[in-house]
Amino acid sequence: LAKDAMPADNARSVVLEVREALKFVVVDGEPDVRPFMGETVFLHLALRAGRAGWQTEVVTDADDLLTLPEVPDAVILANVTALTPSQVDWLEQRVEGGMGLIVYVGDLLDLNAWNELLYRNGEGLLPAMLSGVNEEEAMGLVVADVEGSPLLTLAQLAPAALARVDTSRRMSVTLPADANETRRVLATWNDAEGTPAAIE
């Protein structure tokens, strides 16, 4: 708008409530009492590093989710063998209400149970069907240029750093036919097939 005789109405103030911290609940599918040997110990340390506004709680049984006093901002499932129908129902209702869900796959997963309850032919929480463990080594991670991707920060790293990311085992997945419309591949392994490494 052009300048007028009332400059006082050129600005507006808005009061927003800002959360002090986000709450993550991590379900550790392979806990270990030995130092730095558990499935989620490094993830837990990363979330607590510095002065990041994140609170984390680690549980070892997905049933603990059903008795949480309040709904967390996000649940992280790390190498959890399987979930019960009641646990899946709890997750689906909370995700529908805005809770985040992050799944880290691993060798303990019961693929049939996960596909049956969490993929459900493309209607469940999983963005792709879990096909099996691929034991071919992959070297290098490629971050996709996807608008709004939570992984875009990684793209700011030097290419040489991402090229050193390697894995000797990874999960193969099968994306549904409408994947381009309903799923987003956020990162791939630097192999001939461009195997998905992170899917939203």
Phi, psi and chi 1 to 4 in degrees:
 res  aa     phi    psi   chi1   chi2   chi3   chi4
   1 LEU       -  149.7  -64.1  177.4      -      -
   2 ALA   -72.0  156.3      -      -      -      -
   3 LYS   -64.2  143.6  -67.5 -176.7  178.5  179.9
   4 ASP  -134.1 -169.0   56.5   24.9      -      -
   5 ALA   -82.5    0.5      -      -      -      -
   6 MET  -123.7   77.2  -63.8 -177.0   62.4      -
   7 PRO   -65.8  -19.2   23.1  -33.3      -      -
   8 ALA   -65.0  -23.8      -      -      -      -
   9 ASP   -94.5   13.7   67.8   -5.5      -      -
  10 ASN   -85.6   -5.5  -69.0  -11.4      -      -
  11 ALA  -137.0  150.3      -      -      -      -
  12 ARG  -131.4  147.1  -70.0  -70.8 -176.2  -92.5
  13 SER  -108.3  139.5  -61.5      -      -      -
  14 VAL  -129.8  134.1  177.8      -      -      -
  15 VAL  -100.9  122.8  177.7      -      -      -
  16 LEU  -118.3  140.4  -61.5  175.9      -      -
  17 GLU   -86.7  121.4 -178.3  178.5  -13.1      -
  18 VAL  -107.6  127.7  178.7      -      -      -
  19 ARG   -68.8  139.1  -58.0  -88.0  -59.8  -81.0
  20 GLU   -71.9  -32.0  -69.4 -173.8    4.2      -
  21 ALA  -159.0  155.2      -      -      -      -
  22 LEU   -99.9  141.2  -62.6  179.3      -      -
  23 LYS  -102.9  123.2  175.5   66.5  177.1  -65.4
  24 PHE  -112.7  135.0  -71.2   77.1      -      -
  25 VAL  -112.5  122.8  173.3      -      -      -
  26 VAL  -106.9  123.5 -177.9      -      -      -
  27 VAL   -97.5  111.7 -177.4      -      -      -
  28 ASP   -89.7  110.4 -170.6  -23.8      -      -
  29 GLY   -79.8  -10.1      -      -      -      -
  30 GLU  -142.7   67.9 -168.1  177.0    9.7      -
  31 PRO   -68.9  154.6   25.7  -33.3      -      -
  32 ASP  -149.7  131.5 -162.3  -50.9      -      -
  33 VAL   -76.7  -13.8  -63.4      -      -      -
  34 ARG   -74.2  143.4  -64.9  172.2  -64.5  172.9
  35 PRO   -58.2  132.2  -22.6   33.3      -      -
  36 PHE    59.0   29.4  -60.2  103.9      -      -
  37 MET  -116.3   -8.4  -67.4  -61.0  -67.6      -
  38 GLY   -72.1  163.9      -      -      -      -
  39 GLU   -65.2  -31.4 -173.3   70.1   32.2      -
  40 THR  -119.3   10.9   62.9      -      -      -
  41 VAL   -61.4  -42.7   60.7      -      -      -
  42 PHE   -73.5  -34.2  -68.8  106.8      -      -
  43 LEU   -63.0  -44.6  172.7   62.7      -      -
  44 HIS   -61.0  -42.8 -175.8   55.9      -      -
  45 LEU   -64.9  -40.7  -71.9  173.6      -      -
  46 ALA   -63.9  -39.2      -      -      -      -
  47 LEU   -70.6  -22.2  -70.2  173.7      -      -
  48 ARG  -100.3   -0.3  -66.1  171.2   58.6   88.8
  49 ALA   -71.5  150.0      -      -      -      -
  50 GLY    62.9 -144.0      -      -      -      -
  51 ARG  -115.9   31.0  -57.3  176.6   63.7 -178.1
  52 ALA   -62.4  143.0      -      -      -      -
  53 GLY   -84.8   56.4      -      -      -      -
  54 TRP  -125.6  137.0  -62.0  -35.2      -      -
  55 GLN  -111.2  133.8  -63.9  176.6   -5.7      -
  56 THR  -125.3  142.8   60.4      -      -      -
  57 GLU  -130.7  128.4  176.3 -176.1   -4.4      -
  58 VAL  -104.1  127.3  178.4      -      -      -
  59 VAL  -122.4  160.0  -60.4      -      -      -
  60 THR  -113.8    3.2   57.3      -      -      -
  61 ASP  -137.8  124.9 -170.9  -25.8      -      -
  62 ALA   -62.3  -20.5      -      -      -      -
  63 ASP   -62.7  -24.8 -111.2   -4.4      -      -
  64 ASP   -62.5  -23.5  -67.2  -25.5      -      -
  65 LEU   -62.8  -34.7  -62.8  174.2      -      -
  66 LEU   -69.8  -16.8  -51.9 -178.0      -      -
  67 THR  -114.4   14.9   57.3      -      -      -
  68 LEU   -63.5  137.6  -69.2  174.1      -      -
  69 PRO   -66.6  -25.1   22.7  -32.3      -      -
  70 GLU  -148.6  157.0   59.6 -177.0    7.7      -
  71 VAL   -75.2  126.1  178.3      -      -      -
  72 PRO   -73.8  169.2   29.0  -34.9      -      -
  73 ASP   -72.2  -30.6  -65.5  -72.3      -      -
  74 ALA  -156.0  148.3      -      -      -      -
  75 VAL  -114.0  136.1  166.2      -      -      -
  76 ILE  -115.9  121.0  -60.0  174.3      -      -
  77 LEU  -102.4  118.6  -57.1  175.4      -      -
  78 ALA  -119.4  106.0      -      -      -      -
  79 ASN    55.0   42.6 -155.8    9.2      -      -
  80 VAL   -83.6  126.1  175.2      -      -      -
  81 THR   -56.5  -53.3  -59.3      -      -      -
  82 ALA  -161.7  162.5      -      -      -      -
  83 LEU  -120.9  152.1  -62.0  174.0      -      -
  84 THR   -85.3  161.1   64.8      -      -      -
  85 PRO   -55.6  -37.2  -29.1   37.1      -      -
  86 SER   -68.3  -36.2   60.0      -      -      -
  87 GLN   -67.4  -40.5  -67.8  164.3   -6.3      -
  88 VAL   -64.8  -42.2  173.8      -      -      -
  89 ASP   -59.0  -42.9  -72.5  -16.9      -      -
  90 TRP   -60.6  -45.7 -173.7   93.8      -      -
  91 LEU   -63.9  -45.7  -73.2  170.4      -      -
  92 GLU   -61.4  -42.1  -70.7 -178.7  -25.7      -
  93 GLN   -64.8  -40.4  -67.6  174.8   22.1      -
  94 ARG   -73.5  -39.0  -87.0   63.4 -177.1 -176.7
  95 VAL   -63.4  -40.3  169.3      -      -      -
  96 GLU   -59.7  -31.6 -178.3   71.1   22.6      -
  97 GLY   -85.7    0.2      -      -      -      -
  98 GLY   115.1   -4.3      -      -      -      -
  99 MET   -69.9  143.1 -175.6 -170.5   78.3      -
 100 GLY   -83.8  153.4      -      -      -      -
 101 LEU  -138.3  126.3  175.9   63.6      -      -
 102 ILE  -121.9  130.8  -58.1  170.9      -      -
 103 VAL  -118.7  123.3  177.2      -      -      -
 104 TYR  -106.6  116.2  -69.6  104.5      -      -
 105 VAL   -80.7  165.3  -63.5      -      -      -
 106 GLY  -164.7 -178.5      -      -      -      -
 107 ASP   -76.1   -6.9   55.9   -4.5      -      -
 108 LEU   -87.9   -9.8  -65.4 -176.5      -      -
 109 LEU   -64.2  135.4  -93.2   65.9      -      -
 110 ASP   -86.6   98.7 -178.8  -26.8      -      -
 111 LEU   -60.2  -39.7  -58.8 -172.2      -      -
 112 ASN   -62.4  -43.2  -69.9  -28.4      -      -
 113 ALA   -66.5  -42.4      -      -      -      -
 114 TRP   -64.3  -44.8  -87.5   79.5      -      -
 115 ASN   -66.2  -37.6  -73.9  -31.8      -      -
 116 GLU   -69.1  -43.5  179.6  180.0  -11.1      -
 117 LEU   -96.3  -30.5  -69.6  175.7      -      -
 118 LEU  -111.2  -18.8  -74.3  113.9      -      -
 119 TYR   -96.2  -50.0  179.0   62.6      -      -
 120 ARG    49.8   53.0  -69.1 -151.0  -45.5  -86.4
 121 ASN    54.4   37.7  -66.6  -39.9      -      -
 122 GLY    91.3   -1.7      -      -      -      -
 123 GLU  -100.1   -4.9  -60.5  -63.0  -36.1      -
 124 GLY   -97.0 -163.4      -      -      -      -
 125 LEU   -76.5  -28.6  -68.7  172.4      -      -
 126 LEU   -73.4  136.5  -78.5 -178.4      -      -
 127 PRO   -78.7  -12.5   29.2  -35.3      -      -
 128 ALA  -151.9  158.2      -      -      -      -
 129 MET   -80.6  135.3 -176.9  176.3   70.4      -
 130 LEU   -80.0  120.9  -55.0  179.1      -      -
 131 SER   -97.7  -27.1  -55.8      -      -      -
 132 GLY   148.0  167.9      -      -      -      -
 133 VAL   -82.7  129.2  176.4      -      -      -
 134 ASN  -102.3  119.0 -175.8  -20.8      -      -
 135 GLU   -98.5   12.2  -60.5 -163.8    7.9      -
 136 GLU   -79.7  134.5  -66.2 -177.9    5.9      -
 137 GLU   -67.3  140.2 -175.7  175.6    3.1      -
 138 ALA  -126.2  136.4      -      -      -      -
 139 MET  -123.1  121.4  176.3   68.4   75.5      -
 140 GLY   102.5  137.4      -      -      -      -
 141 LEU  -117.0  133.8 -168.9   67.1      -      -
 142 VAL  -114.3  117.7  179.6      -      -      -
 143 VAL   -87.9  124.2  177.8      -      -      -
 144 ALA   -75.2  146.5      -      -      -      -
 145 ASP   -85.7   77.3 -174.8   14.0      -      -
 146 VAL  -109.5  125.9  176.6      -      -      -
 147 GLU   -59.0  129.6 -177.0  178.6   -1.7      -
 148 GLY    77.2    8.1      -      -      -      -
 149 SER   -65.9  135.5  167.2      -      -      -
 150 PRO   -70.1   -9.1   25.2  -34.0      -      -
 151 LEU   -96.8   -0.3  -60.8 -173.9      -      -
 152 LEU   -61.4  -25.8  -75.3 -179.4      -      -
 153 THR   -59.8  -34.8  -58.9      -      -      -
 154 LEU   -63.8  -28.1  -67.3  177.5      -      -
 155 ALA   -67.5  -14.6      -      -      -      -
 156 GLN   -80.2  -11.4  -60.0  174.4   14.6      -
 157 LEU   -72.0  157.8  -63.7  173.8      -      -
 158 ALA   -61.4  137.8      -      -      -      -
 159 PRO   -52.6  -33.3  -25.8   34.2      -      -
 160 ALA   -64.6  -31.7      -      -      -      -
 161 ALA   -68.7  -44.5      -      -      -      -
 162 LEU   -67.6  -29.8  -67.6  175.9      -      -
 163 ALA   -69.0  -20.5      -      -      -      -
 164 ARG   -87.6   -7.4  -71.3 -163.6  -61.8  -91.1
 165 VAL   -71.7  121.7  177.4      -      -      -
 166 ASP  -135.0  161.8   69.6  -33.7      -      -
 167 THR  -147.0  142.6  177.4      -      -      -
 168 SER   -98.2  -12.5   58.0      -      -      -
 169 ARG  -144.6  138.1  -53.8 -179.0   74.4 -167.9
 170 ARG  -149.0  161.9   59.0 -167.1 -170.7  -82.0
 171 MET   -91.1  127.0 -175.8   66.3   68.1      -
 172 SER   -83.9  142.7  -65.3      -      -      -
 173 VAL  -132.3  160.1  -60.6      -      -      -
 174 THR  -120.5  114.9  -58.2      -      -      -
 175 LEU   -79.2  145.3  -69.2  163.9      -      -
 176 PRO   -68.2  165.6   24.3  -32.7      -      -
 177 ALA   -61.4  -31.3      -      -      -      -
 178 ASP   -95.8   27.6   62.2  -11.7      -      -
 179 ALA   -58.1  -35.4      -      -      -      -
 180 ASN   -64.1  -25.6  -69.3  -25.3      -      -
 181 GLU   -95.0  -31.8  -61.2  178.2    5.5      -
 182 THR  -116.3  -13.2   60.2      -      -      -
 183 ARG  -129.1  153.3  -83.9   76.5  167.7  164.6
 184 ARG  -130.6  125.9  -54.9 -164.7  -54.7  171.5
 185 VAL   -85.2  115.0  175.7      -      -      -
 186 LEU   -89.9  -24.1  -55.0 -178.2      -      -
 187 ALA  -156.8  151.0      -      -      -      -
 188 THR  -131.2  159.5   59.3      -      -      -
 189 TRP   -79.4  148.8  -66.8  108.5      -      -
 190 ASN   -83.3   64.5 -170.6   24.1      -      -
 191 ASP  -120.0  178.2   56.0   16.4      -      -
 192 ALA   -62.9  -31.9      -      -      -      -
 193 GLU   -89.1  -11.3  -63.6   78.8   20.4      -
 194 GLY    62.4   48.4      -      -      -      -
 195 THR   -58.9  130.7  -53.8      -      -      -
 196 PRO   -59.1  135.5  -25.8   35.8      -      -
 197 ALA  -110.0  -27.4      -      -      -      -
 198 ALA  -147.5  129.7      -      -      -      -
 199 ILE  -128.8  141.7  -50.9  172.7      -      -
 200 GLU  -115.8      -  179.8  178.9   69.1      -
